[in-house]
Amino acid sequence: MTAAGRPPLLITGPARSGTTLVARLLAAHARIEVAVDPLFPLVRAARDVLVAGVRPPLPPESPLQDNHGTAARIAWLDAMLAGDLRTPLDPAVLDAMRPAIADRCAIESPDLVDAAAGVRGASVAAALEGFLAAVAARRDVPEDALVGLKEVWAADLVPAFLRAFPRGRALLVRRDPRAVLASNLGMARHDPQQVAHPLSVLRHWRKQEALAAWIAARPALAARTAVVVYEDLLADPQAVLAEVCRFLGVPADAGMCEPGRMRDGRGGAFTANSSFGARAPGLAPELAGRWRRTLPPERVALAEFACGLEMAALGYGRDVPDEDLDHAAMLTAIAEDDARAWSWRSDLGEPALDHALETTRRALAGAPPGALPPAAERALFLVPEARRALAGRPSPDPIGAVA
């Protein structure tokens, strides 16, 4: 339990999936406060401490991993899923990262720069608890309010977070992977430093869906984890937010999505965090389908090549039928991306192997239970629950559903 007895909240999802929108909407509630993107260095340090004993080792401060393709990557994932944020962490590591945390706070949560001093303790859980206590004090949060954290790419930390905080809650944000990819690539207009390797982004999207299936199979975790579907949130914000409030145990508040209530990190009116330019304050329903006008056909094909199995299970329509996929073009696109510089990547780094992994998982997704060697099934699908879910995906207490 965090300082003052508040159960903490973790909001996560792929970058460009709508996590900031969810965080700002929730922060408009009188009994919810959310710090947006302040602790990425701590997220990576948590990963490093949880995989520290795994061999072969993962070099510290490596990019966050999508974990597909090799036994080593699966071993790192298993260490994350079995971990607990109360695992001891060298306080010197926290001391060294505190300036970087202050720099992160300055981007989306500038009022919390001083709260970086609260990141201290003998474990990641203690550091997180101290930071959230500092957030509560800095923002004068009521005693009965939830205090939460929004960080992207952290789905594999959800089990460790929930074990460390038995009253904690987690929200996974889901968005059409084509929209996620379009927004990622669209960042080239404003900040090329943020544009990530496309196949890596898509595999991370797929990883979160695999972990949602894994969590759903574990009632103790599933009861405290929920999925927010971005498209449903934009289509019917009142209904989805009422369900989120119910899940979090706070009264519903119909005014949460009023533009005047939604604030950005500097206290001004919140506008949608779009890579396609400035928007009017408040919700922007038109963003749900904007990828159709901005994502080139070859990128649509790549997204559906990598994520089509999960998209079908989740109810997202596809533009490119399997029989129309041009595998030579896919391999060429993967090779061209391999040769370019990106802000980060987590692929295998061998275009032929990356293409083969994608082709093989598509071919074997429907294999009978027990037909695949366990190690191969893990390398392709991360967890057995993920492949089983492709026939009809379970989800931990879903909030919204794609029609």
SVG drawing of the C-alpha trace seen along z (x, -y; Angstrom):
<svg xmlns="http://www.w3.org/2000/svg" viewBox="-22 -27 48 59">
<polyline fill="none" stroke="black" stroke-width="0.4" points="0.0,0.0 1.3,-3.5 1.7,-6.4 -1.5,-7.5 -3.0,-4.1 -3.9,-4.9 -3.9,-2.0 -1.7,-3.0 -2.7,-2.9 -0.6,-2.0 -1.7,-3.0 0.2,-1.6 0.0,-0.8 2.1,-1.2 3.3,-4.7 0.8,-6.6 -2.0,-4.4 -4.0,-7.0 -2.4,-6.5 -2.0,-10.2 -5.6,-10.8 -6.7,-8.2 -4.5,-9.7 -5.7,-13.3 -9.3,-12.1 -8.9,-10.3 -7.0,-13.2 -10.1,-15.3 -11.8,-13.3 -11.7,-14.8 -10.5,-11.6 -7.9,-10.5 -4.5,-12.0 -2.1,-10.7 1.5,-11.6 2.2,-11.4 5.4,-9.9 7.8,-10.8 9.5,-7.6 10.8,-5.8 14.3,-5.5 12.7,-3.7 10.7,-1.4 13.9,-0.4 15.7,0.1 12.8,2.3 13.3,4.4 17.0,4.6 16.7,5.7 14.1,8.3 16.2,10.0 19.5,9.5 20.0,13.2 19.0,14.5 21.6,16.0 22.5,14.9 22.3,11.4 20.4,8.5 22.8,5.5 21.6,2.8 19.7,-0.1 19.0,1.9 15.8,0.9 12.6,2.4 12.2,5.8 9.4,7.3 10.8,10.8 10.0,12.7 12.3,15.1 14.9,16.6 15.1,18.6 17.1,15.8 14.3,13.3 11.7,15.6 13.8,16.1 13.9,12.4 10.1,12.2 9.6,15.0 11.7,13.2 9.6,10.1 6.3,12.1 7.5,13.9 9.0,10.8 8.0,8.4 8.9,4.7 9.9,5.2 13.1,7.0 16.0,5.1 17.6,2.3 20.9,0.7 20.1,-2.8 23.1,-4.1 21.2,-3.2 18.3,-5.4 20.7,-8.2 22.3,-8.0 18.9,-8.1 17.3,-11.0 18.5,-13.7 17.1,-11.8 13.8,-11.4 13.7,-15.2 14.3,-15.7 11.5,-13.3 9.1,-15.1 10.0,-18.4 8.4,-17.1 4.8,-16.2 4.7,-16.9 6.9,-19.9 5.3,-20.6 6.7,-17.3 10.4,-18.0 11.0,-18.5 9.1,-15.2 12.1,-13.4 13.8,-13.8 11.2,-11.3 12.5,-8.5 14.6,-6.7 14.4,-3.5 15.7,0.0 13.5,1.3 11.6,0.1 8.4,0.4 9.8,-1.9 11.0,-4.4 7.6,-4.4 5.8,-4.8 8.0,-7.7 7.4,-9.4 3.6,-9.0 3.7,-10.4 5.6,-13.4 3.0,-13.7 0.2,-13.7 1.9,-16.4 2.9,-18.5 -0.6,-18.5 -2.5,-18.7 -4.4,-15.4 -7.3,-14.6 -6.7,-11.8 -9.2,-9.5 -7.9,-10.0 -6.1,-7.5 -2.6,-8.5 -1.3,-6.9 1.4,-6.7 1.2,-6.6 4.2,-5.1 4.2,-3.5 5.6,0.0 5.3,1.3 2.7,4.1 5.3,6.7 5.7,4.9 2.0,5.2 2.3,8.5 5.3,7.4 3.5,4.1 0.3,5.8 2.3,8.2 4.1,5.4 0.9,3.4 -1.9,5.8 -4.5,3.1 -3.1,1.6 -4.9,1.4 -3.6,1.5 -5.2,0.2 -4.0,1.5 -4.8,-0.8 -5.6,0.9 -5.7,-0.9 -5.8,0.4 -2.1,1.2 -2.4,-0.5 -3.3,-3.8 -0.4,-3.2 2.0,-2.7 0.7,-5.7 1.1,-8.0 4.6,-6.7 5.7,-7.4 3.8,-10.7 6.2,-11.9 8.8,-12.4 7.0,-15.7 7.8,-17.1 10.4,-15.0 12.3,-12.4 14.1,-11.3 10.8,-9.6 10.2,-7.5 10.7,-3.9 11.4,-0.8 8.0,0.2 8.2,3.9 9.4,3.5 6.5,1.2 4.0,3.8 5.6,6.6 5.4,4.6 1.7,4.0 1.3,7.8 3.2,8.4 0.7,6.4 -2.2,8.5 -0.3,11.7 0.2,10.5 -3.5,9.5 -4.3,13.1 -1.7,14.3 -3.2,12.0 -6.7,13.1 -5.8,16.7 -4.7,15.7 -7.7,14.5 -5.8,12.8 -4.2,10.5 -7.1,10.3 -9.4,8.9 -7.2,5.9 -6.4,5.3 -8.7,3.8 -8.4,2.9 -9.5,-0.5 -10.2,-0.4 -9.2,-3.7 -11.8,-3.6 -14.6,-2.9 -13.4,-5.7 -13.7,-8.2 -17.1,-6.8 -18.8,-6.8 -16.6,-8.5 -19.3,-8.7 -20.0,-5.0 -16.4,-3.9 -15.3,-6.4 -18.2,-5.2 -16.9,-1.7 -13.4,-2.8 -14.6,-4.6 -16.5,-1.5 -13.3,0.6 -11.3,-1.9 -13.9,-2.1 -14.6,-5.8 -18.0,-7.5 -18.7,-8.1 -18.3,-11.7 -20.0,-12.8 -17.9,-15.9 -14.5,-14.2 -14.4,-14.6 -15.5,-18.3 -12.7,-20.3 -12.6,-22.8 -11.8,-20.0 -9.0,-18.3 -5.6,-19.9 -2.2,-19.4 1.0,-19.1 1.4,-22.9 -2.1,-23.5 -3.5,-24.6 -6.4,-23.1 -5.5,-19.5 -5.4,-18.9 -5.2,-15.5 -1.5,-14.3 -1.6,-13.9 1.4,-13.5 -0.6,-15.2 -0.7,-18.7 -2.5,-20.9 -6.1,-20.2 -8.9,-21.9 -9.1,-21.2 -10.8,-18.0 -11.6,-14.8 -11.0,-14.3 -13.2,-11.4 -11.9,-11.9 -8.5,-10.6 -9.8,-7.0 -9.8,-6.5 -7.2,-9.1 -4.7,-6.4 -6.7,-5.5 -5.7,-8.8 -2.1,-8.9 -0.7,-5.4 0.7,-4.3 -0.7,-0.9 2.6,0.8 2.6,-0.1 -1.0,1.1 0.1,4.4 3.1,4.6 0.8,3.9 -1.6,6.6 1.2,9.0 2.5,8.6 -0.7,8.2 -3.4,9.6 -4.0,12.7 -4.7,10.6 -6.6,8.0 -9.0,10.7 -9.5,12.1 -10.2,8.6 -12.6,7.6 -10.5,5.1 -11.3,5.3 -8.4,5.9 -7.8,4.4 -5.3,7.0 -6.6,10.6 -4.0,13.3 -4.1,14.3 -3.2,10.8 -0.1,10.5 3.0,10.0 5.7,11.8 8.5,10.6 7.4,7.0 7.1,7.7 10.7,9.0 11.9,6.0 10.1,3.6 11.6,5.3 15.1,5.2 14.7,1.5 13.7,0.7 16.6,2.7 19.0,0.4 17.6,-2.8 18.3,-4.6 15.5,-4.6 15.1,-6.0 15.0,-2.4 14.4,1.1 13.9,4.6 13.7,6.8 16.1,9.7 18.2,7.5 18.1,10.1 15.5,9.3 15.2,12.9 14.8,14.2 12.3,11.5 10.2,12.3 10.4,16.0 9.3,15.5 6.2,13.6 5.4,16.1 5.9,19.1 3.6,17.8 0.9,17.1 1.2,20.6 1.2,22.3 -1.4,20.2 -4.1,22.8 -2.0,25.9 -3.8,28.3 -2.9,28.0 0.3,29.7 1.4,29.9 4.1,27.4 7.4,27.8 6.9,25.6 10.1,23.6 9.0,22.8 5.5,21.9 7.0,19.5 9.4,17.9 6.5,17.3 3.6,16.4 5.4,15.5 2.9,17.3 0.7,20.4 -2.4,18.4 -1.8,16.0 -2.1,18.6 -5.1,20.1 -6.7,16.7 -6.5,16.2 -9.6,18.4 -11.6,16.1 -9.6,13.7 -10.3,13.5 -9.5,10.1 -9.2,9.1 -12.4,7.3 -12.6,5.5 -13.8,1.9 -15.3,1.4 -15.1,3.8 -14.4,3.3 -17.7,3.7"/>
</svg>
